[in-house]
């Protein structure tokens, strides 16, 4: 599973390269065996004149990959490159991750309609699966409605069914083998929507970090002098009282409630509980949250967990430290992890 936000960034980079009359390629990690910095589905852009956007290995391999990307771009043909990072005699880099990687380099030709389809799907912010046959470069999309876009005549039915199924359960891009052919199936989904209720000073690092962690953030606060682009440049702005918002308009969101005004927090909590929220975290002691629940819960069935106090127990005190604690918990819940130390863990990405 890949994030729509990352794919969008790569697509914007490709279009920017095209505007400068240069050629580009999408570089995609399609296979990992052992330990690696990132997981299958990770993408980056490489273009002429050594222009790059994104990262595959955290900087270890990008320089070497670029040499192969140059060739793929010049030849106009897809290219597969394998790396065995356990072979220190070859690399002599002391690379921390000792796994083997398979990387697809796919030239992004301006006149190829596939990239126009990609741009359209990204802008619609709907989930879809990307299917790439390797090493031929045959490519298509399968939307959540079952529509096939691209090289439809080359897509076997078993691959189509797997692409549809991946939208429901896939955690990372996978390779499907069928009758001697190999297909990369990458489910691409929109970022989780996060609503930060409260535009106080301590919300600024929360919004900044959550945006960097891949959430699409909206700040909910009726005070336009605080809830604006100056203080929250990476967020959308809902300058409104929670009580005036229709629950259906904020459905399936994640909530961080931190107004520092209990009546306003209660309004936000009431709205969150009405809107099929995926996560609710409340700043402050649990006794305060219990009182809020008692005040707003008379007409609600409060069956879901409310994270209070919000955040992981890392000894946070400053605003920035608290923000790290909060966003760390958001990431842990999103990944269905417990947020414990990685000490002694043999496999990180499972």
C-alpha positions in Angstrom: 0.0 0.0 0.0 1.3 3.4 -1.0 0.2 6.9 0.0 -1.5 9.0 -2.6 0.3 12.0 -1.2 3.7 10.6 -2.0 2.6 9.5 -5.5 1.2 13.0 -6.1 4.5 14.5 -5.1 6.3 12.3 -7.6 3.8 13.1 -10.3 4.2 16.9 -9.7 8.0 16.5 -9.9 7.7 14.6 -13.2 5.4 17.4 -14.7 7.9 20.0 -13.5 10.7 18.3 -15.3 8.6 18.1 -18.5 7.9 21.8 -18.3 11.7 22.3 -18.5 11.8 20.1 -21.6 13.7 17.4 -19.8 13.0 13.7 -19.5 12.2 11.8 -16.3 11.7 8.4 -14.8 9.8 7.0 -11.8 12.0 4.8 -9.7 10.0 2.3 -7.6 11.1 -0.3 -5.0 9.2 -3.4 -5.9 10.8 -6.1 -3.8 12.6 -6.5 -0.5 14.2 -9.5 1.1 15.5 -8.9 4.6 16.0 -5.5 6.1 15.6 -2.3 4.2 15.1 1.4 4.8 11.8 1.5 3.1 9.2 -1.0 1.8 7.9 -2.1 -1.6 5.8 0.6 -3.2 8.2 3.4 -2.3 8.7 5.8 -5.3 11.0 8.6 -6.3 11.6 10.7 -9.4 14.9 10.9 -11.3 15.5 13.2 -14.3 18.2 14.4 -16.6 20.9 16.6 -15.0 20.8 14.4 -11.8 17.6 16.0 -10.6 15.9 13.8 -7.9 12.8 13.9 -5.7 12.1 11.5 -2.9 14.2 8.6 -1.6 14.4 4.9 -1.9 17.2 4.0 0.5 17.7 7.1 2.6 20.6 8.2 0.5 22.7 5.0 0.4 21.9 3.9 -3.2 20.4 6.9 -5.0 23.7 8.0 -6.6 24.3 4.5 -8.1 20.6 4.1 -9.1 20.8 7.3 -11.0 23.3 5.9 -13.5 20.8 3.2 -14.4 18.0 5.7 -14.5 20.0 7.7 -17.0 20.2 4.7 -19.3 16.5 3.9 -18.9 15.6 7.5 -19.7 17.9 7.6 -22.8 16.7 4.2 -24.1 13.1 4.9 -23.2 12.8 1.3 -21.8 12.1 0.0 -18.3 15.0 -1.4 -16.4 15.3 -3.6 -13.3 18.2 -3.3 -10.9 18.9 -5.6 -8.0 21.0 -4.8 -5.0 22.3 -7.2 -2.3 23.3 -5.0 0.6 24.7 -7.8 2.6 27.7 -8.0 0.2 30.2 -5.6 1.9 33.0 -6.6 -0.5 31.1 -5.0 -3.3 29.7 -2.0 -1.6 32.2 -1.3 1.2 29.7 1.3 2.5 28.8 -0.1 5.9 25.2 0.2 4.9 23.0 -0.4 8.0 20.2 -2.3 6.1 21.5 -5.7 5.0 18.6 -6.8 2.8 18.3 -7.3 -0.9 16.3 -4.9 -3.1 14.6 -5.0 -6.5 14.1 -1.7 -8.1 12.1 -0.8 -11.2 13.1 2.2 -13.3 10.2 3.3 -15.5 10.7 6.1 -18.0 7.9 8.7 -17.7 7.3 9.8 -21.3 5.4 13.0 -21.7 3.3 11.6 -24.6 2.4 8.4 -22.7 -1.3 8.7 -21.7 -0.6 6.6 -18.6 0.8 9.5 -16.8 -2.2 11.7 -17.6 -4.4 9.0 -16.1 -2.2 8.9 -13.0 -2.5 12.6 -12.6 -6.3 12.5 -13.0 -6.7 9.7 -10.4 -4.4 11.5 -7.9 -6.4 14.7 -8.2 -9.7 12.9 -7.6 -8.2 11.7 -4.3 -9.8 8.3 -4.7 -8.0 5.0 -4.0 -6.8 2.8 -6.9 -4.4 0.1 -7.7 -1.5 0.5 -10.1 -0.4 -2.6 -12.0 3.0 -2.8 -13.7 4.3 -5.8 -15.5 8.0 -6.2 -15.1 10.2 -6.0 -17.0 8.1 -5.1 -20.0 6.6 -1.9 -18.5 3.0 -2.7 -19.5 0.9 -0.7 -17.0 -2.6 0.0 -16.0 -4.8 1.2 -13.2 -7.8 -0.5 -11.5 -10.1 1.9 -9.7 -12.2 1.1 -6.6 -15.2 0.9 -8.9 -13.6 -1.8 -11.0 -12.7 0.3 -14.0 -9.5 -0.6 -15.9 -7.4 2.3 -17.3 -4.3 1.9 -19.5 -3.0 -1.3 -21.2 -6.3 -3.1 -20.5 -5.8 -5.8 -23.2 -2.7 -7.1 -21.5 -4.2 -7.5 -18.0 -5.0 -11.1 -17.1 -8.3 -11.5 -15.1 -6.4 -13.1 -12.1 -4.3 -9.9 -11.9 -7.3 -7.7 -12.2 -9.0 -9.5 -9.3 -5.9 -9.3 -7.2 -5.7 -5.6 -7.9 -9.3 -5.1 -6.7 -8.7 -7.2 -3.6 -5.5 -5.3 -2.8 -7.6 -2.1 -2.2 -9.1 -3.7 0.9 -6.2 -5.3 2.6 -2.8 -4.6 1.1 -0.1 -3.2 3.4 2.7 -2.8 0.8 3.2 -3.4 -2.9 3.3 -7.0 -3.9 4.5 -9.0 -6.9 2.1 -11.6 -8.5 3.6 -14.3 -10.7 1.3 -15.8 -13.4 2.2 -18.1 -16.2 5.8 -16.9 -16.3 4.9 -13.2 -16.1 5.4 -10.9 -13.1 3.1 -8.1 -12.1 3.6 -5.4 -9.4 0.4 -4.5 -7.7 0.4 -1.3 -5.7 -2.7 -0.2 -3.8 -2.6 3.6 -3.6 -4.8 5.3 -1.0 -5.5 8.8 0.2 -3.9 10.0 3.4 -5.8 9.8 6.6 -7.7 12.9 7.4 -6.8 14.5 10.7 -8.7 17.3 12.4 -6.8 19.2 15.1 -9.5 21.0 17.2 -7.8 24.0 18.6 -5.4 26.6 17.0 -3.3 27.4 20.1 0.4 27.8 20.0 1.0 24.1 21.0 -1.0 22.9 18.0 1.5 24.4 15.6 4.2 21.6 16.0 1.4 19.0 16.1 0.1 20.1 12.7 3.6 20.4 11.3 4.7 16.9 12.4 1.4 15.3 11.4 1.6 16.7 7.9 5.2 15.4 7.6 3.9 12.0 8.8 1.5 11.8 5.9 -1.8 13.0 7.4 -4.0 15.5 5.6 -4.6 18.0 8.4 -7.4 20.4 9.0 -7.4 22.9 11.9 -10.8 23.5 13.5 -11.0 26.7 15.4 -13.4 29.7 15.0 -10.7 32.3 15.6 -9.5 33.5 12.2 -6.6 35.4 13.8 -5.1 32.1 14.9 -6.5 29.6 12.5 -4.9 30.7 9.3 -2.1 30.0 6.8 0.4 32.1 8.7 0.4 29.8 11.7 -0.6 26.5 10.0 0.8 26.7 6.4 0.5 22.9 5.8 -3.1 22.6 6.9 -6.6 23.3 5.7 -8.6 25.7 7.8 -12.1 25.2 9.2 -12.9 28.6 10.8 -16.1 27.5 12.5 -17.6 26.4 15.8 -17.8 22.6 16.1 -21.5 22.8 16.9 -22.2 24.4 13.4 -20.5 21.6 11.5 -22.6 18.7 10.0 -21.0 15.4 11.1 -21.3 13.9 7.6 -18.9 16.6 6.4 -16.1 15.4 8.7 -16.8 11.6 8.7 -14.0 9.0 8.9 -11.5 11.5 10.3 -8.9 11.3 13.1 -9.3 13.8 15.9 -6.8 15.6 18.2 -8.8 17.7 20.6 -6.7 20.5 22.2 -8.7 23.7 22.6 -7.7 24.3 26.3 -11.2 25.4 26.8 -13.4 22.6 28.2 -16.7 23.8 26.6 -15.0 24.0 23.2 -13.4 20.7 23.7 -16.8 19.2 24.6 -18.3 20.5 21.4 -15.4 19.0 19.4 -15.7 15.7 21.2 -19.4 15.6 20.6 -18.9 16.2 16.9 -16.1 13.6 16.7 -18.3 11.0 18.4 -21.1 11.7 15.9 -19.0 11.4 12.8 -17.7 7.9 12.6 -14.2 8.9 13.7 -11.3 6.6 13.3 -9.4 7.9 16.3 -10.1 10.4 19.1 -7.3 11.8 21.3 -7.9 14.4 24.0 -5.2 16.6 25.5 -5.2 16.8 29.3 -5.7 14.5 32.3 -8.1 11.5 32.0 -10.3 12.9 34.8 -11.1 16.0 32.6 -11.9 13.8 29.7 -14.2 11.6 31.8 -16.0 14.7 32.9 -16.4 15.8 29.3 -17.7 12.4 28.3 -20.3 12.6 31.0 -21.3 16.0 29.8 -21.7 15.1 26.1 -22.5 11.4 26.2 -26.1 11.4 27.3 -27.4 11.0 23.8 -24.4 9.1 22.4 -23.3 5.4 22.6 -19.7 5.9 23.5 -18.3 2.5 22.6 -15.0 3.4 21.0 -11.7 4.0 22.8 -10.8 7.6 23.5 -7.1 8.2 23.8 -6.7 10.2 27.0 -4.3 11.5 27.9 -3.3 11.6 24.3 0.3 10.6 23.2 2.9 8.0 24.0 4.7 8.0 27.4 8.1 9.3 26.4 8.5 11.9 29.2 7.4 14.8 27.0 7.2 18.3 28.6 7.8 21.1 26.0 5.3 21.8 23.3 7.6 20.2 20.7 8.1 17.1 22.8 4.4 16.8 23.4 3.8 17.1 19.7 6.2 14.3 19.0 4.4 12.2 21.6 1.0 12.9 20.0 2.1 12.3 16.4 4.0 9.1 17.4 0.8 7.7 18.9 -1.1 8.6 15.7 1.5 6.8 13.6 1.4 3.8 15.9 -2.4 3.5 15.8 -2.4 4.0 12.0 0.1 1.1 11.7 -1.6 -1.0 14.3 1.6 -1.0 16.4 2.0 -0.7 20.2 4.6 2.0 20.1 7.2 0.1 22.1 11.0 0.3 21.7 12.5 -1.5 18.7 15.3 -2.8 20.9 16.1 -6.4 20.1 13.5 -6.6 17.4 14.9 -8.7 14.4 12.4 -7.4 11.9 11.1 -3.8 11.8 8.7 -3.8 8.9 6.3 -6.7 9.5 
